[in-house]
Amino acid sequence: MIDLENVIRNGVVRGTEYCEAYKNWKYRMVGASDGKRIEVVIALDPTEDFEASPLAVLVTVFEQNVVSPGKAQLEG
């Protein structure tokens, strides 16, 4: 969970999408943690007061291995 929090706090927003059904915005965020690339999609709840207590709803998470330059990838 800490990795997810770090990506949300320190990651880079790679895309946004408005959801007409839920009347909210989804944000795709990307960051790295412990040698892994993590993508997180969150949605902000439009019924919350964002200044007092923003509520981010976790939609999905993708975790991918990061290969360092010059380091061979493991073959499977």
C-alpha positions as CSV (number, residue, x, y, z in Angstrom):
1,M,0.0,0.0,0.0
2,I,2.9,2.4,0.7
3,D,4.1,2.0,-2.9
4,L,0.6,3.0,-4.1
5,E,0.6,6.1,-1.8
6,N,4.0,7.1,-3.1
7,V,2.9,6.8,-6.7
8,I,-0.1,8.9,-6.0
9,R,1.9,11.5,-4.1
10,N,5.1,11.6,-6.2
11,G,4.2,10.0,-9.5
12,V,3.5,11.6,-12.9
13,V,0.0,11.9,-14.3
14,R,0.0,10.2,-17.7
15,G,-3.6,10.6,-18.6
16,T,-7.0,11.7,-17.6
17,E,-10.5,10.6,-18.6
18,Y,-13.9,11.9,-17.6
19,C,-16.5,9.3,-16.7
20,E,-20.0,10.5,-17.6
21,A,-21.7,7.6,-15.7
22,Y,-20.1,8.5,-12.3
23,K,-19.5,12.2,-13.1
24,N,-15.9,12.0,-12.0
25,W,-12.4,12.2,-13.4
26,K,-10.0,9.2,-13.6
27,Y,-6.3,9.8,-13.4
28,R,-3.6,7.4,-14.6
29,M,-0.4,7.9,-12.6
30,V,3.0,6.3,-13.1
31,G,5.9,5.9,-10.7
32,A,8.7,3.5,-9.7
33,S,9.2,1.7,-6.4
34,D,11.7,-1.0,-5.5
35,G,12.8,-1.4,-9.1
36,K,9.2,-1.9,-10.4
37,R,7.2,0.4,-12.6
38,I,3.7,0.9,-11.1
39,E,0.7,2.4,-12.9
40,V,-2.3,3.4,-10.8
41,V,-5.7,4.6,-11.9
42,I,-7.6,6.6,-9.4
43,A,-10.9,8.5,-9.5
44,L,-11.7,11.5,-7.4
45,D,-15.1,11.4,-5.7
46,P,-17.0,14.5,-6.8
47,T,-19.3,14.5,-3.7
48,E,-16.3,15.1,-1.3
49,D,-14.9,18.5,-0.3
50,F,-11.5,18.2,-1.9
51,E,-9.9,20.7,0.5
52,A,-11.2,19.2,3.7
53,S,-11.0,15.5,2.9
54,P,-10.3,14.5,-0.7
55,L,-11.4,10.9,-1.4
56,A,-9.5,9.0,-4.1
57,V,-11.0,5.7,-5.2
58,L,-8.5,3.1,-6.4
59,V,-9.6,1.8,-9.7
60,T,-6.8,-0.5,-10.7
61,V,-3.0,-1.1,-10.4
62,F,-0.4,-2.4,-12.9
63,E,3.0,-3.5,-11.8
64,Q,5.8,-4.0,-14.3
65,N,9.4,-5.0,-13.9
66,V,11.9,-2.2,-14.7
67,V,15.0,-3.4,-16.5
68,S,18.1,-1.2,-15.9
69,P,20.0,-0.1,-19.0
70,G,22.7,-2.6,-19.9
71,K,21.1,-5.3,-17.7
72,A,19.8,-8.4,-19.6
73,Q,16.2,-9.3,-19.2
74,L,15.4,-12.8,-17.9
75,E,14.2,-15.1,-20.6
76,G,11.2,-17.2,-19.7
